[in-house]
């Protein structure tokens, strides 16, 4: 059975905070993002950052839970048998024996997460931005952030498949 590595998901959930400190720093995209978002320093300082960080981690855990299904294809095989391995046919057992750890690497998870950023995150942000009358700068700053962030998150989640194992590249 495919095991969920909750430690990998929790670790990956910290990536958006770290990336946010870098990406939205005034020396990178912070000032442009604030201007394009219509935010001011005063408005930024008025938020309860403790609540923002805690909720960000909780929401990032949800993103990590989703990314494991995007990056770990073995969950699809489990889904094909209804989730109960006791009801599986011998062909499923043989398949999982042969391919249970296939394509479990940082690179593979990063690839699928990157594609999710381009084909899922970008359209979501762009549609909202168009209705909110935000600029394309706003769209590309936020899409860039989330695409890079989930690329790293998906790589961690897919590559760190067990407490004692991490693969950077897919084994041949």
Phi and psi in degrees as a GROMACS rama.xvg file:
@    title "Ramachandran Plot"
@    xaxis  label "Phi"
@    yaxis  label "Psi"
@TYPE xy
-76.1095  122.996  UNK-2
-92.157  142.616  UNK-3
-89.5406  125.045  UNK-4
-94.0716  91.9463  UNK-5
-63.8017  -30.2822  UNK-6
-65.4969  -40.0943  UNK-7
-64.244  -41.4163  UNK-8
-65.4222  -43.4568  UNK-9
-63.5718  -43.089  UNK-10
-63.1648  -44.8009  UNK-11
-63.2007  -30.5228  UNK-12
-66.8098  -15.9352  UNK-13
-83.8573  -16.7133  UNK-14
-58.7969  -44.6395  UNK-15
-59.6954  -34.4299  UNK-16
-67.7075  -45.9187  UNK-17
-63.9373  -47.4455  UNK-18
-62.2785  -37.7757  UNK-19
-61.9655  -41.0618  UNK-20
-61.0179  -35.7213  UNK-21
-80.6468  -55.0575  UNK-22
-63.5044  -43.5269  UNK-23
-95.8347  15.2557  UNK-24
-67.0442  141.669  UNK-25
-55.7115  -26.073  UNK-26
-76.5426  -14.6052  UNK-27
-109.978  -91.9836  UNK-28
-116.229  2.59872  UNK-29
-57.9632  -49.0437  UNK-30
-67.1916  -43.0341  UNK-31
-64.7817  -43.6267  UNK-32
-61.0021  -44.9702  UNK-33
-60.1361  -44.8903  UNK-34
-63.3471  -46.9368  UNK-35
-68.9987  -26.0781  UNK-36
-84.0899  -16.0186  UNK-37
79.1072  25.039  UNK-38
-97.3994  156.281  UNK-39
-122.288  165.235  UNK-40
-59.2818  -40.8165  UNK-41
-61.9991  -44.4638  UNK-42
-64.7336  -39.5522  UNK-43
-63.8168  -38.7833  UNK-44
-74.4247  -16.9136  UNK-45
-80.7078  -10.8089  UNK-46
-77.9166  150.085  UNK-47
-84.0375  96.9976  UNK-48
-65.8011  -28.7692  UNK-49
-61.1931  -45.8418  UNK-50
-65.4528  -42.0627  UNK-51
-59.8214  -46.0491  UNK-52
-65.9189  -44.1288  UNK-53
-63.6742  -47.2135  UNK-54
-64.5358  -35.0337  UNK-55
-63.1273  -41.2836  UNK-56
-66.4089  -43.6181  UNK-57
-61.0561  -46.7328  UNK-58
-66.507  -34.1597  UNK-59
-69.0071  -30.5273  UNK-60
-64.0032  -40.3079  UNK-61
-62.2015  -41.6286  UNK-62
-60.9689  -43.6613  UNK-63
-62.2427  -39.5913  UNK-64
-62.3656  -40.1768  UNK-65
-67.0575  -43.3692  UNK-66
-63.4075  -27.7746  UNK-67
-64.56  -32.2059  UNK-68
-76.9169  -24.5547  UNK-69
-77.1685  -36.8758  UNK-70
-100.568  -25.0734  UNK-71
-105.669  100.369  UNK-72
-67.9839  -20.7445  UNK-73
-63.112  -23.6735  UNK-74
-62.9992  -30.0888  UNK-75
-64.7795  -39.6575  UNK-76
-65.6105  -40.2441  UNK-77
-63.6167  -40.1509  UNK-78
-63.6599  -33.0141  UNK-79
-65.9305  -23.375  UNK-80
-102.903  8.44575  UNK-81
82.7392  8.91971  UNK-82
88.6907  -7.34787  UNK-83
-111.566  104.715  UNK-84
-65.1162  -22.3241  UNK-85
-67.2591  -22.5692  UNK-86
-94.9794  0.38424  UNK-87
-74.3363  150.513  UNK-88
-79.6604  160.403  UNK-89
-55.7518  -29.1905  UNK-90
-64.0117  -33.7759  UNK-91
-66.9319  -45.4271  UNK-92
-60.1049  -43.2411  UNK-93
-65.2553  -41.8981  UNK-94
-60.8315  -48.2218  UNK-95
-67.0659  -31.9479  UNK-96
-64.2619  -42.1964  UNK-97
-78.4674  -36.2818  UNK-98
-124.964  14.116  UNK-99
-59.59  -26.5429  UNK-100
-118.405  13.6118  UNK-101
-66.037  137.673  UNK-102
57.9652  36.4934  UNK-103
-103.928  86.2914  UNK-104
-149.616  162.636  UNK-105
-58.7479  -46.5973  UNK-106
-60.7787  -41.9033  UNK-107
-67.5675  -44.8291  UNK-108
-63.9191  -38.169  UNK-109
-65.529  -41.3666  UNK-110
-59.874  -50.4407  UNK-111
-68.0026  -34.4906  UNK-112
-70.5645  -37.2085  UNK-113
-61.0815  -44.2352  UNK-114
-63.172  -35.417  UNK-115
-63.4699  -38.3679  UNK-116
-62.7051  -44.6728  UNK-117
-72.0469  -45.7035  UNK-118
-96.1304  -6.78625  UNK-119
-125.611  -55.004  UNK-120
-66.6034  -48.0298  UNK-121
-55.4111  -50.7332  UNK-122
-61.5357  -38.5579  UNK-123
-61.5143  -48.8835  UNK-124
-65.9422  -42.3213  UNK-125
-64.3979  -42.7167  UNK-126
-62.0474  -49.1931  UNK-127
-59.7754  -43.9733  UNK-128
-62.9868  -38.5121  UNK-129
-64.0597  -42.7398  UNK-130
-71.1987  -29.1206  UNK-131
-84.8893  -3.08552  UNK-132
63.4145  38.9877  UNK-133
-89.8292  159.878  UNK-134
-80.439  165.738  UNK-135
-69.2134  -25.4494  UNK-136
-59.758  -46.0483  UNK-137
-57.0412  -46.4198  UNK-138
-59.7342  -49.1361  UNK-139
-72.0287  -32.6485  UNK-140
-64.359  -48.3707  UNK-141
-72.3132  -39.2344  UNK-142
-64.6804  -42.2205  UNK-143
-59.382  -45.3462  UNK-144
-57.8675  -53.3003  UNK-145
-69.8167  -33.8689  UNK-146
-66.8313  -46.457  UNK-147
-65.5042  -42.0115  UNK-148
-62.3931  -49.6242  UNK-149
-73.7856  -23.6324  UNK-150
-61.6627  -45.9917  UNK-151
-67.4145  -44.2366  UNK-152
-59.776  -47.251  UNK-153
-63.8596  -36.6279  UNK-154
-62.1889  -43.973  UNK-155
-63.709  -47.0667  UNK-156
-65.8117  -41.2012  UNK-157
-75.5263  -39.0331  UNK-158
-77.7398  -28.1203  UNK-159
-98.5943  76.7713  UNK-160
-87.1052  -13.8655  UNK-161
-150.667  161.383  UNK-162
-58.4402  -30.6877  UNK-163
-107.343  11.5665  UNK-164
-139.07  133.914  UNK-165
-142.813  127.524  UNK-166
-113.935  128.418  UNK-167
-79.2523  -39.3469  UNK-168
-126.786  156.967  UNK-169
-67.2956  133.786  UNK-170
-71.7052  142.313  UNK-171
